[in-house]
């Protein structure tokens, strides 16, 4: 329940300084978001918004986490932060900052606090709370926030939502409590801030002191070029941040970026500020200062957080070349041996012993994961395989076993896959391709692969393989072919062998799909009856993929794979929750208080941490797995797929 507060009287009692900052008037009735004037607290109540300083010359006296609704879900972030503070018994109050729905979470400090600790807390909290504006906690000289009761420039005042104003007067939070908060945020998975040094590996500064990433300048990606040319988006700060990051990764320098300031739509955020009826232009020198500050922050972030796929990452290029070459060797070898996948065996049991098409699909999915990660070892779980291939998790589990089993006991490299690490906890087993598909590591060869195009267009292109493998998998992973009572997987393989542009003959389709000619004929006629294939004078052609949805609805199987995926997500979440409970029970020192009921929200998601509510128990103390599944299914807990990947 929100309540009004006499903001000016409260400010006079609490303010660490004798002055406050006042919002500048845009006209007789409107106020800007610039607090450029100063007023004494012993004078009359200001006519417009004012902000109270958080620090005096000795350090911070208050912490205020300013959660801006324009940056994210401020209400959700305030709730999360409040739960964390309750866990640590830190007194705080929450205020609704104004009509926009932002939140201010206030903490009164028992002693002057080092600004370095406060800034570190802001950086850690900011990595977990997207709506947090870290500015007030990053500069003790100018950091200020409107206190409870202060008016908002768009109308209304800052209203008390939760907590007691007496908590601000008591000022009971010690530096030790803040140290516990810091440890809590780190334990919660907060990203450590980049070191405040002048040079990070791979970064340098120009003659004017502006940072840049070392390397040859190149054209930014197509997405960044589109943002630079498009009309300004509503969220100008997000657009500018994305463009600056893209230009930094493309090895541009500040002077290159500054040349775009006057005309590029992407830099609207630096050129203007929010006004009463839209954005208002700022002076040229102010725009350049804002751009320089944003550029410096962006370059530091990009340097400290390199991404896979950066065009200057030669190691990434070499890995990509090796992985795509190995995947190409696997695909060629597999395509040359259709009988290995249960195609021409004399009987179904014989085909089962030799291999099934589910093995082929799982092998293709693992190759896709390798290309996506650009790594030679990937973690694989059967539920993800099921979602990507359309086969059930048991079929995927058996396929992994078959693919990692030697066909020749005397040849250690006769399997398709090699299991590198066993499944453990919430992590699935890791796999790599058999060494027989490796193309070697000759340095001259890597250099050519990284700088020269392949003689066959697309043969070793990562993008080409990503599209090729994903398309092959998606053609069969559909209700029309995977659900019980559907057209079946044999018809799906015939469908996948067809082309929407080129007509193919019966034998050509049979060869491409790995099905006998008689099975192919029956499958094509079945597809034609349901409008998925058409016979022309030149052969058979595929109908548009959208027709599959109509056929699935006609057969009454639409939604089958979606429902199964939802069940797997529930199993994933229950497994992760139970593993977290096991981890918690094995801990020797359980200092953190646990929520007593399983109906509270998860405070955060991170790997192998027991930061969940208490796992449901039966009357006798045993684990109540059905209740846990029901809570996951009902959306009370929403663990991420990465957290809850299961054992293969």
N, C-alpha and C positions, 0 to 999 in steps of 0.2 A: 504494500500500500504506500504510494508516494505521498509526501507531505511537504508543505511549503516551509521555507526557512527565511529568517531575516538575514539576508546575505551580507549586507554592509556591517551590521552589528557583529556577525560571526567573523568577518574579515578583520575588524578592529581588534578582536580578541586573539586571533590565531596568526596573523601575518608576521612572518619573520623579519620584515623590513617596515620602514615607516611610509613606504610608498607602494602603490599598485600601478599596473599598466592599464591604460584606457584604450578602447577601440576607437579608431578614427571614424568620423561621420562621413558618409558618402553624400548625403543631402540632409534636409531637415528631418526626415523621418526614417532614414536607413543608416545602418552601420556596416562598416567593412570588417574583414577578418584580420586586419592589420592593427596591432596594438602598439601604436607609435607615440602615444602621449603618456604622461605620468601625473599622478595625483597623490596627495598625502592622505593617509588614513584618518587623520584628525579633522578633515574637512567634511563637507556635506556629501551625501550619497551621490555618486555620479549619475548622469542622466542616461547613460548607455551601458553596455557591457564592460566589465573590468575583469582583470585576471590577477590572482595573488601569486607572488613569488614563492617558490618552494624551498629556497635556500637562502642563507645569510652568508656573510663572509667566512664563517667557520665551516660551512658544509650544508648538506641538505637537512631540513627539519621535517619535511613532509615528502612522501612519495605519492604521486597521483598517476595512475595508469590511465591514460586518455585513450579510450576505445572509440574510434571514429566509425560511424555507420557507413560512411562513404568508402571505407577501406575493406569492410567485411561485415560479418555478422557480429555486431558489437554486443548484442544481448547474450548470445551463446558464449562469446569470449569472456564476458563479465561473469557469467555463471561458472565457467571453468576455473577462472582465476579465484573466484570466491570459494569454490570447493577446495582448491589447493591451500588457500590461506586458512580455511577452517581445519584442514588436516594438520597444519602446523601451529594451530592456536594463535594466529596473528590477528589482532584486532583490526578491523577495517570497516569502512562503510561504502556503500554504492549509491551514486547519485545519477539520475537521468539528466544528461547535460542539457537537453533542450528538445524542441519539436522534431529534430532529425532522428532521434532514437539512439544517440550515442550514450556511452556510459563513462563515468569517472569513478575509479576505485581508489579510495583515499586510505593512506596509512600514516599515522603520526609517529614520529621517531622520538625516542627517549633522549637522544644525544645527537649532536651534529655528526653527520655521516660523510665519509670520504666520497667525493663525486665519482671517483673511479669505480667504486663498488656499485654505486647507483647506476652508472652507465652500463656496467656489465650485467646487472639485473635486467635493465631495459633491453639489451641485446638478446639475452637468453629468452626473456618472455616474448619478445617480438618474433622470435623464430617459431613460437608455438601459438601465438595469438595474432592472426593476420591483421586484425583491425587496430592494433596498437600503434599510436603515434609516439615514437620514442623521443621526439624533440624536447619536451619539457624535462625529461630525465637525463638528457645528454649534455646540457649546458647549464651549470649552476648560476651563471651570471644573468642569463635571460630567461631561463625556464620558468614558466608560470602557467596556471590553469585557473579557469573561473571556479570559484568556490561554490558550495551549495548556497542557493538563494540568489546568485548573480544572474542577471538577465542574459538572454541569448539574442544574437543579432537578428534572428528571424522571428522573434517573439517568444514569450514564455520565459521561464527561469529554470535554473538547475534545481531539480526536486530530489529530496532524499527518498531513496527506494528501499534501502536495506541498511541496518546498522543504527548505531546511536551516536549522536553528535558528541556525546561525552567522551567517546573513544578518541576524538581528535584532541580534546582538552587534556585527557590523561597522558597522551604521548607515551605509551607503554612499550612500544616495539624497540628492542635493543639491536645493536649491531650483530650480536650472536644469532638473534632470530633471523636477521637478513642473510647471514651466512648459511643458516639452515634452508632458507628459501632458495638461495643460489644452488646448494647441493640438490635440493628437490627438483629444480628446473632442469639441471643437468641429468639427473636420474630419469626425468620425464622424457628425455630425448631432445632437449633443446640444443640447437647448433651452437657450438662455441664460436665467438666472434673472431674474425680474422685478426692476426696480430697487427698492432698499430706500429708498423715499421715502414720506413720510406721505400724499401724495395722488397718485393716478393719475387720468388723465382719466376723468371719469364717476364718480369715487368721492369720498365725503365721510366725515366722522366725526360721530357724535352727541355730546351733551354729556359722555358718559362716556368718549369716545375710541374707541368701537367703530366700525369702518369699515362702510360700506354703499354700495350703488350708487344713484346719484341717479335719481329717477324715481317715477312713481306706483305704489304697491303694487298688485299684482294677485294673482289666484289662481295657485298653481303648476300645472304641467302634471298631467294625469291620472296619469302614471307616478309623479310625485313624491308626489301625494296617496295613491296606493296604497301606496307605501313607508312613508309616515307612519302608515298605519293597519294595515299587515300585522304579523304576528308577527315578532319580531326574527330576522334571518338569522344563520347561523353566523358569517359574516364581518361583524361589527358595524361595523368601521371603514369598510369599503367602502360599506355602506348609509348610514352617517352622512355620509360624504363626498359621496355622490350627492345626498342630501336637502339638505344645506347648500348645495351648488352650485345646486340648483334653486331654493331659497328666496332665495339671493342674486340670481339672475337675475330672480326675481319681485319684486325691490326690497323684500324684507323687511329689517327692522332687527334688531339683536341682541336688543332687548327682546321683539320678537315671537317670536323663536326660543327665548329663555330661558323664555318662558311655557309652552313645550311640554316642557321638560326633565324634569319629574316624571312625565309620563304617556305621552309619545310613544314607541312601540317603536323608531322610527328613531334615537333618541338614546341607545340602550342603551349604546353605546360610551363616552359621556361619564359615564354614571351608574355604571358598573361597571368592574372590572378582572378580568383572568384569575385564576382560583383553581385549587386542586388538583382540585376536582370541579365545575368550572363557573365562571361569572363571579360576582364578589363585589362587593357594593355599596360605594361610596366615600362619604365624607362630603359633605354638600351643598355646602360651600364649595369642596371639591376638584373636584366635578363641574362647578360653575359656572366655575372657572378653566380646566378642560380644554375646556369648550364654548367659552369666550371665545377661547382660543388657536386652536382649530380653526376657529372662525368667521373670525377675522382672516386666517388663512392662506388660507381658501377665498375670501374676498372679494377678496384681493389677486390670487389666481390667476384668478378669473372676470373681474376688471377688466382684467387683462393679457392674457387670452385670450378675447375675445368670440367668440361662435359665431353663424353665420348662422341666422337665424330667431328671434333674440331679439325678443320682442314689443315692446320699447321701441326697437328699431332701425328708425327711420322710413325710413332709406335702404333697408334690406332690404325693408320693406313696399312702397316705391315700385318697387323693382326687380321684386319678385314680381308686383305689379299689371301692370307693363309686359310682363313675359315671358308671363304667363298670357293677357293680352289678345292678344298677338301670336300665341301658340300657338293660341288659339281661332280667330283669323282664318285661320291656315294650315289648320286642320282643316276649317273650314267651306268654304273655297275648294277644298280637295282633295276633300272629300265631294261637292261640287256638280259635279265634273268626273270621273265614273267612267271615261269614255272615255280620259282621259289616262293611265290606268294599265293600258293594254293590254286593255281589256274589249271594246270593240265595233269594233275594227279589222277590216278585211276579210280579213286574213291574219295569220299569226304574224309574218312579217318586218315587216309594216306596224306591228303592235302593238309589235314590238321597237324600231322607230324612234321611235314616239310615246312609249313608256314601258312599264314592266313593274310588276307588283305589288310586286316587290322594291324598286323605287324608293319606293313608298308606305310600305312597312315601314321602310325606312331613314330616310325623312323623319320618320316617327312616332318612331323611336328618337332622332333628334337633338333633336326637340322634348322628349322625356322628359329628355334630358341637360340641356337648357336650364332646364327647370322644376326639376330636382333641384339644379342649381347656383345658381339664381336669378341667373344672369348672361346677358348677351346674346351672349357669345362662349364657346364650349366647345371643348376639345380632343377630337378624334374619331379613333379608330383602327379599322381594318376588322375586327380580330379581336374587339374588344368588340362591334361591330355584329353580327358573325356570331353571337356567343353570345346576343345579345338578340333577334335577329330569326329565327334558324334558317336563314338563307341563308348560303352559303359566302362566304369573304372576298373572292373575286374578284367575285362578284355584288354585294357591298357596295361594293367599290371602284368598279365601273362605275356603281353607283347614285349615289354621291357625285359622280362626274364629271357624270352626266346632270342631277342636281339643281342643280349649280352652273353649268350652261351656260345661256346666254341662249336663250330660245325666240324672241325677236324681236331681231335684231341691232341695231335702232335704239333699243331700250328697255334701258337699262343695269340696270333693276330687274325684268326679266322672268324671272329665274331664281328658284328656290325658296330656294336657299342661296347665301351669299357666302363664299368662302374668304378668311379674314383673314390667316393665316400659313401658310407651307408647312411640311411635315414637316421636322424636323431632329433628327438623332441618335436618341435614344430617345423623342422626343416626336412625336406625331402632328400632323397639320394641324389648324388651328383654323377653326371655321365660326360663322357667325351667320345668322339669317334675313334674307331680302331686306328692304330698307327699305320695300317696298310693304306689308308687314304691320305696320309700326310704327304705334302709335296716338298718337304725339306725346308731348310732355313738358309739357303745360299743368299748372302747379303746383296750380291749384284742382282739377283733375281727380285729381291724385295724392292730394291730401288727402282727397277723398271716397272714393277707392278704398281708402285705408288705414283709414278709420274707419267706413264705412257698408257694410252688406251689399249684395251684388249683387242687382239686381232679379230675376234668374233664379238660384235657389239652385244653387250649385256652379259657375256659369259661369266665374267668375274665381277660384275657390278653388284654391290650390296643391295642397292635399291631394287634392281631387277630381281634378285633372288628373294628379297622380302615379298615382293608382289607375286612372284611365281609360286612360292611355297604356300603363302596365305590363300591365294586363289584356289590352288589345288585342294587344300583342306576344306575351304568353305563350300566347295561344290557338293561335297558329300555330307557335311555336318549340317543337315537340314531335316526338319520333321518329315518331309515328303519321302525321304529315303532311310531315315534312322529310327523312326518310331515303330513300335509294334502295330501291325495292321496297315503300314504304309506300302509304298511300291517296292521297298526293299533295296538293299545295298547293291545287288547286281544291276538293277535298273539304274541306280545312281551312278555306278561306274560307267555304264553305257552313256548316260546323260553327260557325264564329265568329259567323255571322249569326243563328244560332238562340238561343233563350232557354230556360233550364230552367224558367221560371215561366209564360211566355206562349206559346201556340201561334201559329205564324205560317204564312200561306199561301205557296204556291210563288212567286208573283210578288213578295210582300213579301221573301222570302229572296233572290230573285234581285236585287232592287233594292238591298238592304242589302249584299250581298256583291259586287255589280258583275259578276256572271256572267250569261251568257245563261240564259233560262228552261230550254232543253233541257239545258245543262250542269248547272244547278241540280237538275233532276229526277234526272239520273243520279247526281249526287253524293249527294243525299239518300237515294236507294235504296241506294247503296253504304254510306253511314253506318248506315242501318237494318240492313243485313245483318250488320254488325259490332257492333251494339248500342250505337252512339253517338248515334243519333237514333230517335225513336219518332213514328209517325203517329197522330194522334188525330182525332176527328170535327171538330175545329176547326182542324186544321193540323198542323204539325211542331213538335216540341219536342226540346231537347237533353237527353241523359242526363248524369248527374253526371260531372265532369271526371276522376274517378278511373278511369273506364272506359277512358280512353285508354291508361293504362299496360298494362292487360290486352291491349288490341288490339295494342300495340307488341310485347309478348311473343309474342302469337299469330303475328304477321307475321315474327317473328325480327329486328326492327330496334331492339329496346330497347337503350339504351346508345350509339346512334350519335352523338347530339349530345354526350353526355358524353365519349366518346372523342375526338371532333374538338376539343372544348374543351381536353382534355388535350394534344393535339398542338399546339394554338395556344399553350398555356402554355409548352411546351418551346421553340417558335420564339421566343416573347417573351423567355424567359430567355436563350437563346443569343444573340439579337440584343443584349440589354443587356450580356451578358458581353463580346461582341466590341467593342461601342462603348466599354465601360470600358477594354478593352485598347488601343484606338486613342487614347483620351484619355491613358492612361498613357504611351504611346510618344511622344506629342507634347509631354509635359511636359519642360521644360528642366532642372529640378532634381528629381531622383528621390531624395530623401533617405530616404524610408521604405523599409525592407526588405520585399521581396515574398516570399510563400510560394513555394517552388520547385515544388510539385506542385499539380495542379488538384483534388486530392482532399480538401483541407482545407476546413473550413466557412467560409462567408462571415462576416466579422467583423461587418458591419453593412450595411444597405441604405439608400442615399440617392441622390438624382438626380445623374447626370453625374459620379460620383466613381469612380475606378478602384480601389475597395477590394474587389477580387476576387483569387482566386488567379491565377497566371499562366495565360493561355489556352493550351489544348493546341496543340502544334506537331508537325508531321510530321518525319521524319528530315531532310529538306532545309531545315527552318526555316519552312515554310509553315504557315498556320493549319489545324488539324485540326478542322473543323467537325463531322464525324460523332461524334468522341469527345466534343466539347463537348455535343452534343445528348444523347449517352448519359449523361453525368454529370448533366445537368439532369433527364433523364427518371428516372434512378435516385434522385433526391432528394438528391444530394450538395450541390447548390446549390439554394436556393429563393428566387430574387429575387421581389420583390413585383410585382403587376400594374402598380401605379403607376410603379414604376421602369422596367418593361420595356414600356411602351406603345409600339407600333410606328408606323411611318409609314403614313398612310392612302393 
